[in-house]
Amino acid sequence: MHKKGLSKMVSGISLILVLALTLGVACAGPAATVTVTAPAPPAVTVTASPGASPAATPVTPGKYVIRFNVPYPLNLAILPVIGFRPGGRFEQLLTRYSNGQIKLDIKEALYSEDTFYATGDGRIETGTSMVPDFSGTLPVADFTSLPGLTAPFPTELYEFESALYDPGMMQLLEKAYRSQGNVPLGFYVSGPQVMWSAKKKVATLADWKGLKVRASGQVQASTVKAIGASPVIVTEIELSELLARGTVDAILTDIPYGAAIGLLDLIQFMNLWEIPATMQGVILINAKTYDALPKDMQEVLKRAARELSFDLDLGEELGTGYLMNWVQSKAQVVTPSKDEVDKIGPLLKPVYEEWLGTLKGDLALGKQILGIMAKYGTGPGIKQALELSK
């Protein structure tokens, strides 16, 4: 799903995701500088485990005050907001691992879809953003939108998570993000993008022929076309109305968002093709801000962001899995056979080639990313991705 419409999430989904996170993680010159509120103390050694004793070296509480932009209203119905709210998981982890030295000054929706640009040029130091919001500027970062790279949900979350945190991948992505003034601290992914169909059961590849399918963004549109359907790109505001009128036959979006905007009242079939599998989010920091921090505080930020990312991925898995029980009571869930899904693989090569073609100066970088993805992904298109990585 595209996150521009995330503020429409219903409170019921909020409860599901909050419970999922709670149970799953045991409750536990631009202005690109860090605000220092006291003279610099001696170097601090960050404790290696949550239960360890505070460092013996004296520390200054709240020494590093860093502004953080949450791009959406502070509504717990929005999964990426849960961990970033004031007093939330990210703030808790930073306080723990920095011995209270890092303090977040959290801003609510100061910047929305342009968070990436605001952190990059130093209007704010840190924040979180969905990668498709800036994929036109940095398409190399949006490789998780490519279809057919991973196994079906929920294994997809693990495979993407493993690839994103591969040391080689992290080096490549930091290089790409630094070209735009940012450093990526952590990554998280959404659940599968499935097909919501008003009248058509789509159980085979042949069933795609002639369908008018709402797609979000160029990669999704190219995928729909490659499989044999006709992509229709429309704004999120129009989704329910267009499906109700029959202007489109089906919509590709994830399960929580589709349920939130009322698609369950309009469909007869949910077809689990998972094309594309997911949508990626990133936790960002301005590169100058990051470089001005001591090495131990840099490691604290990356450690906290990575741990939060795993928490969010777990919340996505539990929340989406729970919602599937509700979906099955409202619509017929169609799961295509592995043989039918595997037929898509050869058709996806032009989609990957088109993505590589958008990278221009980052072509070699894109090929390296596909090569690393091929180490972890087990989807129907992984063979084609590996061929193009060479």
Secondary structure, 3 states (H helix, E strand, C coil): CCHHHHHHCCHHHHHHHHHHHHHHCCCCCCCCCCEECCCCCCCCCCCCCCCCCCCCCCCCCCCEEEEEEECCCCCCCCHHHHCCCCCCHHHHHHHHHCCCCEEEEEEECCCCCCHHHHHHCCCCCEEEEEHHHHCCCCHHHHHHHCCCCCCCCCHHHHHHHHHHCCHHHHHHHHHHHHCCCEEEEEEEECCCEEEEECCCCCCCHHHHCCCEEECCHHHHHHHHHHHCCEEECCCHHHHHHHHHHCCCCEEEEEHHHHHHCCHHHCCCEEECCCCCCCCEEEEEEEHHHHHHCCHHHHHHHHHHHHHHHHHHHHHHHHHHHHHHHHHHHHCEEECCCHHHHHCCHHHHHHHHHHHHHCCHHHHHHHHHHHHHHHHHCCCCCHHHHHHHCC
